[in-house]
Amino acid sequence: MAATFFLYAVSGIVAPWWAVVLLLVVWVVAFVRACTWWSTHPRRITVLALALTALWFAVLTGGGVWLDWSA
């Protein structure tokens, strides 16, 4: 989860501010969910972190292709 936070926080290099804010809101919601899963379902946290990484990649790639985001 910490590694995905840095990906999401540094997205401002490529994405506009509103997209970074939306990504960080998604990350905070996922982090709160991961905190509730900490003791009951610890393996789900890894899957959630991988899903967040895939979402970040898809959003930035899609934004670059369709919305012309660039560094």
DSSP file (Angstrom, degrees, kcal/mol; ACC not computed):
  #  RESIDUE AA STRUCTURE BP1 BP2  ACC     N-H-->O    O-->H-N    N-H-->O    O-->H-N    TCO  KAPPA ALPHA  PHI   PSI    X-CA   Y-CA   Z-CA
    1    1 A M     >        0   0    0      0, 0.0     4,-1.7     0, 0.0    30,-0.1   0.000 360.0 360.0 360.0 -36.4    0.0    0.0    0.0
    2    2 A A  H  >  +     0   0    0      1,-0.2     4,-1.5     2,-0.2     0, 0.0   0.898 360.0  51.7 -67.0 -39.0    2.9    2.4    0.7
    3    3 A A  H  > S+     0   0    0      1,-0.2     4,-1.5     2,-0.2    -1,-0.2   0.889 108.8  50.3 -65.2 -38.5    4.4    1.8   -2.7
    4    4 A T  H  > S+     0   0    0      1,-0.2     4,-2.6     2,-0.2    -1,-0.2   0.844 103.4  60.8 -69.3 -31.0    1.2    2.5   -4.4
    5    5 A F  H  X S+     0   0    0     -4,-1.7     4,-2.9     1,-0.2     5,-0.2   0.929 103.7  49.3 -60.0 -43.7    0.8    5.7   -2.5
    6    6 A F  H  X S+     0   0    0     -4,-1.5     4,-1.8     2,-0.2    -1,-0.2   0.878 110.3  50.9 -65.7 -36.2    4.1    7.0   -4.0
    7    7 A L  H  < S+     0   0    0     -4,-1.5     4,-0.3     2,-0.2    -1,-0.2   0.943 114.4  43.7 -62.0 -46.6    2.9    6.1   -7.5
    8    8 A Y  H >< S+     0   0    0     -4,-2.6     3,-0.9     1,-0.2    -2,-0.2   0.892 113.6  50.5 -67.0 -40.0   -0.4    8.0   -6.9
    9    9 A A  H >< S+     0   0    0     -4,-2.9     3,-0.6     1,-0.2    -1,-0.2   0.827 110.6  48.3 -70.0 -31.8    1.2   11.0   -5.3
   10   10 A V  G >< S+     0   0    0     -4,-1.8     3,-1.6     1,-0.2    -1,-0.2   0.412  81.7  98.0 -89.8   2.9    3.8   11.5   -8.0
   11   11 A S  G X>  +     0   0    0     -3,-0.9     4,-3.2    -4,-0.3     3,-1.6   0.655  60.2  84.7 -65.5 -15.0    1.2   11.2  -10.8
   12   12 A G  G <4 S+     0   0    0     -3,-0.6    -1,-0.3     1,-0.3    -2,-0.1   0.651  75.2  71.3 -63.0 -14.0    1.1   15.0  -11.0
   13   13 A I  G <4 S+     0   0    0     -3,-1.6    -1,-0.3     1,-0.1    -2,-0.2   0.851 120.4  12.2 -67.1 -34.1    4.1   14.9  -13.3
   14   14 A V  T <4 S+     0   0    0     -3,-1.6    56,-0.4    -4,-0.2    -2,-0.2   0.772 121.4  62.2-111.2 -41.5    1.8   13.5  -16.0
   15   15 A A  S  < S-     0   0    0     -4,-3.2    45,-0.0    54,-0.1     2,-0.0  -0.518  84.5-104.5 -92.8 155.3   -1.8   13.9  -14.9
   16   16 A P    >>  -     0   0    0      0, 0.0     4,-1.8     0, 0.0     3,-0.6  -0.292  39.7-101.4 -70.8 165.5   -3.7   17.1  -14.2
   17   17 A W  H 3> S+     0   0    0      1,-0.2     4,-2.4     2,-0.2     5,-0.2   0.851 119.9  54.9 -59.2 -38.4   -4.4   18.1  -10.6
   18   18 A W  H 3> S+     0   0    0      1,-0.2     4,-2.0     2,-0.2    -1,-0.2   0.850 107.7  49.6 -68.7 -32.2   -8.0   16.9  -10.6
   19   19 A A  H <> S+     0   0    0     -3,-0.6     4,-2.5     2,-0.2    -1,-0.2   0.882 110.3  50.7 -71.4 -37.3   -7.0   13.4  -11.8
   20   20 A V  H  X S+     0   0    0     -4,-1.8     4,-2.5     2,-0.2    -2,-0.2   0.910 109.6  50.9 -65.3 -41.7   -4.4   13.2   -9.0
   21   21 A V  H  X S+     0   0    0     -4,-2.4     4,-2.1     2,-0.2    -2,-0.2   0.925 111.4  47.6 -61.6 -44.5   -6.9   14.3   -6.4
   22   22 A L  H  X S+     0   0    0     -4,-2.0     4,-2.2     2,-0.2    -2,-0.2   0.906 111.7  50.3 -63.9 -41.0   -9.3   11.6   -7.7
   23   23 A L  H  X S+     0   0    0     -4,-2.5     4,-2.3     1,-0.2    -2,-0.2   0.910 110.7  49.2 -62.8 -41.3   -6.6    9.0   -7.6
   24   24 A L  H  X S+     0   0    0     -4,-2.5     4,-2.5     2,-0.2    -1,-0.2   0.851 108.3  53.4 -68.8 -33.2   -5.6    9.9   -4.1
   25   25 A V  H  X S+     0   0    0     -4,-2.1     4,-2.2     2,-0.2    -1,-0.2   0.922 109.9  48.3 -64.4 -43.0   -9.3    9.7   -3.0
   26   26 A V  H  X S+     0   0    0     -4,-2.2     4,-2.4     1,-0.2    -2,-0.2   0.912 111.5  50.7 -61.1 -42.2   -9.4    6.2   -4.4
   27   27 A W  H  X S+     0   0    0     -4,-2.3     4,-2.6     2,-0.2    -2,-0.2   0.907 108.9  50.3 -63.8 -41.4   -6.2    5.3   -2.6
   28   28 A V  H  X S+     0   0    0     -4,-2.5     4,-2.4     2,-0.2    -1,-0.2   0.911 110.9  49.2 -64.3 -41.7   -7.5    6.6    0.7
   29   29 A V  H  X S+     0   0    0     -4,-2.2     4,-2.0     1,-0.2    -1,-0.2   0.925 113.4  46.8 -62.2 -43.7  -10.7    4.6    0.4
   30   30 A A  H  X S+     0   0    0     -4,-2.4     4,-2.5     2,-0.2    -2,-0.2   0.875 110.8  52.8 -66.2 -36.7   -8.6    1.5   -0.4
   31   31 A F  H  X S+     0   0    0     -4,-2.6     4,-2.2     2,-0.2    -2,-0.2   0.908 108.3  49.6 -65.9 -41.7   -6.2    2.2    2.5
   32   32 A V  H  X S+     0   0    0     -4,-2.4     4,-1.5     2,-0.2    -1,-0.2   0.909 112.0  49.1 -62.1 -40.8   -9.1    2.4    4.9
   33   33 A R  H  X S+     0   0    0     -4,-2.0     4,-1.4     1,-0.2    -2,-0.2   0.906 109.5  51.9 -64.4 -41.3  -10.4   -0.9    3.5
   34   34 A A  H  X S+     0   0    0     -4,-2.5     4,-0.6     1,-0.2    -2,-0.2   0.866 105.7  55.3 -63.9 -35.9   -7.0   -2.5    3.9
   35   35 A C  H >< S+     0   0    0     -4,-2.2     3,-0.6     1,-0.2     4,-0.3   0.866 107.0  49.7 -65.5 -34.8   -6.8   -1.3    7.5
   36   36 A T  H 3< S+     0   0    0     -4,-1.5     4,-0.4     1,-0.2     3,-0.3   0.789 112.5  48.0 -73.3 -25.5  -10.1   -3.1    8.2
   37   37 A W  H 3X S+     0   0    0     -4,-1.4     4,-2.1     1,-0.2    -1,-0.2   0.501  82.8 103.3 -87.7  -4.5   -8.7   -6.3    6.6
   38   38 A W  T << S+     0   0    0     -4,-0.6    -1,-0.2    -3,-0.6    -2,-0.1   0.869  94.7  18.5 -51.4 -50.7   -5.4   -6.1    8.5
   39   39 A S  T  4 S+     0   0    0     -4,-0.3    -1,-0.2    -3,-0.3    -2,-0.1   0.757 130.2  44.3 -95.7 -25.0   -6.2   -8.9   11.0
   40   40 A T  T  4 S+     0   0    0     -4,-0.4    -2,-0.2     1,-0.2    -3,-0.1   0.886 130.0  12.1 -89.1 -38.9   -9.0  -10.8    9.4
   41   41 A H    >X  +     0   0    0     -4,-2.1     3,-0.9    -7,-0.1     4,-0.6  -0.552  65.1 163.3-137.6  70.3   -7.9  -11.1    5.7
   42   42 A P  H >> S+     0   0    0      0, 0.0     3,-0.7     0, 0.0     4,-0.7   0.791  74.1  59.9 -65.5 -27.3   -4.2  -10.1    5.4
   43   43 A R  H 3> S+     0   0    0      1,-0.2     4,-1.4     2,-0.2     3,-0.4   0.789  94.3  64.7 -72.0 -25.3   -3.8  -11.7    2.0
   44   44 A R  H <> S+     0   0    0     -3,-0.9     4,-2.6     1,-0.2    -1,-0.2   0.775  91.2  65.5 -66.8 -24.7   -6.4   -9.5    0.5
   45   45 A I  H <X S+     0   0    0     -3,-0.7     4,-2.4    -4,-0.6    -1,-0.2   0.891 100.5  49.6 -66.0 -38.4   -4.2   -6.5    1.2
   46   46 A T  H  X S+     0   0    0     -4,-0.7     4,-2.2    -3,-0.4    -1,-0.2   0.920 111.9  47.8 -65.0 -43.7   -1.6   -7.7   -1.3
   47   47 A V  H  X S+     0   0    0     -4,-1.4     4,-2.4     1,-0.2    -2,-0.2   0.903 111.5  51.4 -63.5 -40.8   -4.3   -8.3   -4.0
   48   48 A L  H  X S+     0   0    0     -4,-2.6     4,-2.4     2,-0.2    -2,-0.2   0.908 109.2  49.9 -63.0 -42.7   -5.7   -4.8   -3.3
   49   49 A A  H  X S+     0   0    0     -4,-2.4     4,-1.9     2,-0.2    -1,-0.2   0.897 111.6  48.3 -64.6 -40.0   -2.2   -3.2   -3.7
   50   50 A L  H  X S+     0   0    0     -4,-2.2     4,-2.1     2,-0.2    -1,-0.2   0.886 111.1  50.9 -66.1 -38.5   -1.7   -5.0   -7.0
   51   51 A A  H  X S+     0   0    0     -4,-2.4     4,-2.5     2,-0.2    -2,-0.2   0.887 108.7  51.7 -65.8 -38.7   -5.2   -3.9   -8.1
   52   52 A L  H  X S+     0   0    0     -4,-2.4     4,-2.5     2,-0.2    -1,-0.2   0.876 108.9  50.9 -65.1 -36.7   -4.3   -0.3   -7.2
   53   53 A T  H  X S+     0   0    0     -4,-1.9     4,-2.3     2,-0.2    -2,-0.2   0.913 111.2  47.7 -65.8 -42.2   -1.1   -0.5   -9.2
   54   54 A A  H  X S+     0   0    0     -4,-2.1     4,-2.4     2,-0.2    -2,-0.2   0.892 111.9  50.4 -64.9 -39.9   -3.0   -1.9  -12.2
   55   55 A L  H  X S+     0   0    0     -4,-2.5     4,-2.8     2,-0.2     5,-0.2   0.921 109.7  50.5 -63.7 -44.2   -5.6    0.9  -11.8
   56   56 A W  H  X S+     0   0    0     -4,-2.5     4,-2.5     1,-0.2     5,-0.3   0.930 111.9  47.5 -59.0 -46.1   -2.9    3.6  -11.7
   57   57 A F  H  X S+     0   0    0     -4,-2.3     4,-2.4     1,-0.2     5,-0.3   0.916 113.4  48.0 -61.9 -43.9   -1.3    2.2  -14.8
   58   58 A A  H  X S+     0   0    0     -4,-2.4     4,-2.7     2,-0.2     5,-0.2   0.903 112.8  47.9 -65.6 -41.7   -4.6    2.1  -16.7
   59   59 A V  H  X S+     0   0    0     -4,-2.8     4,-2.7     2,-0.2     5,-0.2   0.936 115.7  43.0 -66.6 -46.3   -5.6    5.6  -15.7
   60   60 A L  H  X S+     0   0    0     -4,-2.5     4,-1.9    -5,-0.2    -2,-0.2   0.884 117.1  46.5 -70.4 -36.7   -2.3    7.2  -16.6
   61   61 A T  H  X S+     0   0    0     -4,-2.4     4,-2.2    -5,-0.3     5,-0.2   0.936 115.3  46.3 -67.7 -45.9   -2.0    5.2  -19.8
   62   62 A G  H  X>S+     0   0    0     -4,-2.7     4,-2.9    -5,-0.3     5,-0.7   0.900 112.7  50.1 -63.0 -41.0   -5.6    6.0  -20.8
   63   63 A G  H  X5S+     0   0    0     -4,-2.7     6,-1.7    -5,-0.2     4,-1.1   0.875 111.3  49.3 -64.4 -36.7   -5.2    9.7  -19.9
   64   64 A G  H  <5S+     0   0    0     -4,-1.9     4,-0.3     4,-0.2    -2,-0.2   0.878 118.8  37.9 -68.8 -37.7   -2.1    9.8  -22.0
   65   65 A V  H  <5S+     0   0    0     -4,-2.2    -2,-0.2    -5,-0.1    -3,-0.2   0.950 130.9  23.4 -79.4 -51.9   -3.7    8.2  -25.0
   66   66 A W  H  <5S+     0   0    0     -4,-2.9    -3,-0.2    -5,-0.2    -2,-0.1   0.776 131.8  34.6 -92.7 -27.6   -7.2    9.7  -25.0
   67   67 A L  S  <<S-     0   0    0     -4,-1.1    -3,-0.2    -5,-0.7    -1,-0.2   0.364 101.0-122.1-110.4   4.1   -6.8   12.9  -23.0
   68   68 A D        +     0   0    0     -4,-0.3     2,-0.3    -6,-0.2    -4,-0.2   0.858  45.3 171.0  60.2  40.9   -3.3   13.9  -24.2
   69   69 A W        +     0   0    0     -6,-1.7     2,-0.3    -9,-0.1    -1,-0.2  -0.641   8.0 169.9 -76.5 138.6   -1.7   14.0  -20.8
   70   70 A S              0   0    0    -56,-0.4    -6,-0.0    -2,-0.3    -7,-0.0  -0.984 360.0 360.0-148.7 160.7    2.0   14.4  -21.0
   71   71 A A              0   0    0     -2,-0.3   -57,-0.1     0, 0.0   -56,-0.1   0.456 360.0 360.0 -78.7 360.0    5.0   15.1  -18.9
